[in-house]
Amino acid sequence: HPMKKLFTVLAACGAFISMQAANVEVVVEKVDNGGIVPGNTYRMYAELPSTEHSLHAVFADDSDGLLIQSTGSFYNNALGNYSSLDINPNIIQADPALEFDSWVTIGAENNVSNNLWTIGVDYADFENGGEINVTDGAWFVVPTDV
């Protein structure tokens, strides 16, 4: 799919997102994890209206929070982390379950040519299988990096 530029979250269960954005479609696709990890895996992303649109940040503040949660727990591989910066395609060969780790991103599916930044987001609950609840933070890329 073109325009998969918001973020990707791979989850071990169904996932839900609350989001406000004009002309942006949030898409949830079931991914075949081949039974490598428990439960179901989903990829969640935003599809932008055209190639003339781009996304550079996912953020929240006191007025507009961001909540990403699941009906179960998010799968977290010991070799992964909260963002695609820690998804090394060479390690996936040694541990195929890493491919289904739960993480956020803008565009990049692994650490190759990935210039993702994060500020003010506490990922501790997410890293333990829980939700991402942001009231003053963001993950983003600098426009010249995408």
C-alpha positions in Angstrom: 0.0 0.0 0.0 1.3 3.5 -0.8 1.2 6.1 2.0 1.9 3.8 5.0 3.5 6.8 6.7 1.9 7.1 10.2 3.1 4.3 12.3 3.1 0.6 12.5 2.1 -1.4 15.5 2.4 -5.1 15.4 0.1 -6.6 18.1 -0.5 -10.0 19.5 -4.2 -9.2 19.9 -6.8 -6.9 18.3 -5.9 -3.3 18.5 -7.9 -0.1 18.7 -6.9 3.5 18.2 -8.5 6.8 18.8 -7.3 9.4 16.4 -8.4 12.7 14.9 -7.2 13.6 11.4 -9.0 14.9 8.3 -8.9 12.7 5.2 -6.7 10.1 6.8 -7.9 6.5 6.9 -6.6 4.3 9.7 -6.2 0.8 8.3 -5.9 -2.4 10.4 -4.5 -5.5 8.5 -4.2 -9.0 10.0 -0.7 -10.3 9.4 0.0 -14.1 9.2 2.6 -14.7 11.9 2.8 -18.4 11.1 2.3 -19.3 14.8 5.7 -17.9 15.5 4.3 -15.7 18.3 1.1 -16.3 20.3 -2.2 -14.7 19.3 -3.0 -12.7 16.2 -0.7 -10.0 14.7 -2.1 -6.8 13.2 -0.4 -4.0 11.3 -2.0 -0.6 11.9 -1.2 2.4 9.7 -2.6 5.6 8.3 -3.3 5.9 4.6 -2.9 9.5 3.5 -5.1 10.9 0.8 -2.4 11.3 -1.9 1.3 11.2 -2.7 1.3 15.0 -2.2 0.6 14.5 1.5 3.3 13.4 4.0 3.4 12.8 7.7 6.2 13.8 9.9 5.0 13.5 13.5 2.6 11.6 15.7 2.0 13.7 18.8 -0.4 14.4 21.7 -0.9 17.2 24.1 -3.2 18.0 27.1 -6.0 18.9 24.7 -5.6 16.0 22.3 -4.3 12.8 23.8 -3.2 9.6 22.0 -4.2 6.2 23.2 -3.1 2.9 21.6 -4.4 -0.1 23.4 -5.3 -3.7 22.8 -7.9 -6.1 24.1 -5.0 -8.3 25.2 -1.3 -7.6 25.5 1.1 -6.4 22.9 3.8 -8.9 21.9 7.3 -7.7 22.8 10.4 -9.5 21.7 13.5 -9.3 23.9 15.6 -8.2 20.9 13.1 -5.5 20.0 12.0 -2.2 21.6 9.3 0.4 21.4 10.3 1.7 17.9 11.4 0.4 14.5 14.9 1.8 15.3 15.6 -1.5 17.1 14.3 -3.8 14.5 17.5 -5.2 12.8 16.7 -7.2 9.7 19.9 -9.3 10.3 18.7 -10.4 13.7 15.3 -11.4 12.3 17.1 -14.2 10.5 18.4 -15.5 13.9 15.1 -14.9 15.7 12.1 -14.8 13.3 9.8 -13.7 16.2 11.4 -10.3 16.2 9.5 -9.6 12.9 6.3 -9.5 15.0 7.5 -7.3 17.8 5.3 -4.4 18.7 6.7 -1.0 17.7 5.9 2.5 16.5 7.4 4.2 13.5 6.9 6.8 10.7 7.6 5.0 7.5 10.6 2.8 8.3 10.0 -0.9 9.1 13.4 -1.5 10.6 16.6 0.4 11.5 17.9 0.8 7.9 17.8 4.5 6.9 15.6 5.2 9.9 15.8 8.7 11.4 12.9 8.4 13.9 13.0 10.6 17.0 10.9 10.4 20.1 10.3 12.9 22.9 8.1 12.9 26.0 6.5 9.5 25.4 6.7 7.0 28.2 6.9 3.5 26.6 7.3 1.6 29.9 3.7 0.1 29.9 3.9 -0.6 26.1 7.2 -2.5 26.6 5.4 -4.7 29.2 2.5 -5.5 26.8 0.3 -2.5 27.9 -1.0 0.6 26.2 0.7 3.7 24.8 -1.0 6.7 26.5 0.5 10.1 25.4 -0.6 13.4 26.8 2.5 15.5 26.0 4.9 13.9 23.6 5.7 12.7 20.0 7.5 10.4 17.7 8.7 12.1 14.6 11.0 12.4 11.6 12.6 15.6 10.3 11.0 16.5 6.9 14.4 16.4 5.2 15.0 12.8 6.4 12.0 11.2 4.6 
